[in-house]
Amino acid sequence: MDHDLWDRPIEVTIDCGDHYKSIRNSREAVAYLMTCWPKKEGESFAAAKRLCMGAVDGHTDPSAAALAFKVAAKEAGVLR
């Protein structure tokens, strides 16, 4: 499914900041949001989740999803 690929990966922390993961597409972002996100609430989290899920389904521009994910990651303190 190439329709949700991002132009550039976004690096985020995992395991309390000891390790890093490159998120390359909306599908990986949704998985990270649902399993590793430190605080599953807030407007930026909800927007990232909504836009990334839309990109996976082919209804949202992948670059908008990537930007929303990056903003939410920065706000959550997991952006590398």
C-alpha positions as CSV (number, residue, x, y, z in Angstrom):
1,M,0.0,0.0,0.0
2,D,2.0,2.9,-1.3
3,H,-0.7,5.5,-1.0
4,D,0.2,6.3,2.6
5,L,4.0,6.6,2.3
6,W,5.6,9.7,3.7
7,D,8.3,11.7,1.9
8,R,10.6,11.5,5.0
9,P,10.5,9.3,8.0
10,I,9.8,10.8,11.4
11,E,11.9,9.5,14.3
12,V,10.3,9.0,17.6
13,T,11.4,7.5,20.9
14,I,10.4,4.2,22.3
15,D,11.0,2.4,25.6
16,C,11.2,5.6,27.7
17,G,13.5,7.4,25.2
18,D,16.2,4.7,25.2
19,H,15.5,3.6,21.7
20,Y,14.3,5.2,18.5
21,K,12.0,4.2,15.7
22,S,11.6,5.6,12.2
23,I,7.9,6.0,11.3
24,R,7.8,5.8,7.5
25,N,4.0,5.8,6.7
26,S,0.6,6.4,8.2
27,R,0.1,2.7,9.0
28,E,3.2,2.7,11.2
29,A,2.1,6.0,12.8
30,V,-1.3,4.5,13.7
31,A,0.3,1.5,15.3
32,Y,2.7,3.8,17.3
33,L,-0.2,6.0,18.3
34,M,-2.2,3.1,19.6
35,T,0.6,1.2,21.3
36,C,3.5,3.4,22.3
37,W,1.9,6.9,22.8
38,P,2.6,8.2,26.3
39,K,-0.8,10.0,26.7
40,K,-3.7,9.1,24.5
41,E,-5.6,12.4,24.7
42,G,-5.5,15.9,23.5
43,E,-6.3,17.7,20.2
44,S,-3.0,17.0,18.5
45,F,-3.2,13.2,19.3
46,A,-6.8,13.1,18.0
47,A,-5.9,15.0,14.9
48,A,-2.9,12.8,14.2
49,K,-4.9,9.6,14.7
50,R,-7.7,10.8,12.5
51,L,-5.5,12.0,9.7
52,C,-3.2,9.0,9.7
53,M,-6.2,6.6,9.7
54,G,-7.6,8.6,6.8
55,A,-4.3,8.3,4.9
56,V,-4.3,4.5,5.4
57,D,-7.8,4.4,4.0
58,G,-6.7,6.6,1.1
59,H,-9.0,9.5,2.1
60,T,-6.4,11.9,3.4
61,D,-3.2,13.3,2.0
62,P,-0.2,11.4,3.5
63,S,1.8,14.6,3.9
64,A,-1.0,16.1,6.0
65,A,-1.0,12.9,8.1
66,A,2.8,13.1,8.5
67,L,2.7,16.8,9.6
68,A,-0.1,16.1,12.1
69,F,1.9,13.1,13.5
70,K,5.1,15.2,13.8
71,V,3.2,18.0,15.6
72,A,1.6,15.6,18.0
73,A,5.0,13.8,18.6
74,K,6.7,17.1,19.4
75,E,3.9,18.0,21.8
76,A,4.0,14.6,23.5
77,G,7.8,14.8,23.9
78,V,8.5,11.7,21.7
79,L,9.9,13.4,18.7
80,R,13.6,12.8,18.2
